[in-house]
């Protein structure tokens, strides 16, 4: 007797997503630096007016437990402590008259402050 097993694929929102616009901007910044050994590290740190704040910076380190994703040659790294806070978050880059910079749309944030850098 054999059992038929059906495997269903369920879309997940594991990790961070980087839009193509943000990936292009990161790639341009890295090219301007002349470095191809760096990745964009996204971390969550205590602080800010809402309790937690985002940090985005270029990093060449590999820490124990890092979660790494590749977006068209752009590496995005999250440390294991920050990963749960950023699961499903999308990083974009906006360049308008009102605002220029990276933005983070985080479904885990229950509230944020006006600066957009802090959340809870």
N, C-alpha and C positions, 0 to 999 in steps of 0.2 A: 504494500500500500504506500503510495506516495502522496504527499501533500503539496498542493499548489500554493505557492507563496507569492503574494502580490506586494511589490514594494512601491510605495507612493513617495514621490518627491514633493516635499513641502518647501516653498520658498522661505528662506530665512533672512533675517536682518543681522546676521553675525558681523560684528566688527563695524568699522567705520567705512563709509562710502565717500569717495572723492569724485566730484563732478569733473567732466572733461575740461571745463573752464578752469577749475582750480588746479587740475593736473598740469595743464598747459602753463599756468602761472608759476607753479612750483618748478617745473622743468626749466622755464626761462630764468628764474632766479638762480637755480643751480648752475646753469650754463654761464651766467654772468659772474658767478663766483669761481668758475673754472674747476668745480669739484664734481666728480661723479661717484664719490664714495659716501655721500651723505643721503640720509632719508629724512622725511618730515616726521618728527616725533610730535605726537599729540598726547597731552597729559592733563590730568585733573589734579588740582592742588587745593588744599584748604585756603580759604581767604575770600576776598571780595565781599560786596555788600549782601549777597544772598547766601553765602556759606562756602561755595566752591567756585573755582575759576579755571578757565581753560588756559593751557600753555601750548603754543605751537612754535617749534624751533627746529633747526637743522641739527642732526646728530649723527655721529659716526660710530656710536657705541652699540653693542648688542648686549642687552641685559638679560639675565635669567628670567624666563617667563614672558619675554616680549611677544606680542602678537604682531606679525608683519603681513602686510598685503601689498600687492603690486598693482599699479594703475598705469599701464602703458609705459613702463620703465621708471615710474615714480614710486619709490618705496614709502609706505606710511607705516610707522611703528607706534604701538601703544604698549605701555608697561602693564603688567598683569593686575596691578591695583586700580588703574584707570579704566581698563577695558570694560568692566561691567557698567560704568557710568556712561560710556560712549557707544555701547552696543546699539546699532541702528542709526547712529548720528550721521548726518551728511555734511561734508565740508564743501563750501562753494567759494567762489571769488566774485565779488561785485565791483564794478568800476562805473559809478554814476556820478553825477554832480553832487548828490547828497552824501555819498558814502563810497569809500574805496577800501577794500581789504577782504580778508577771509571771514566768512560767516559760518556758524555751526548751527544746524537745525537738529536739535537733540530731543527725541521723543521721551527720554528719561527725565528731562528737566521739568519739574512741576512749577517752577517760577524762575524769573530772572530779573535783573535790574536793568535800568535804562541803558547802561553802557553796552550791554550784550556780551560782556566778558565774564559775567558771574551768574551762577544758577544754583538752584537747590532741588 
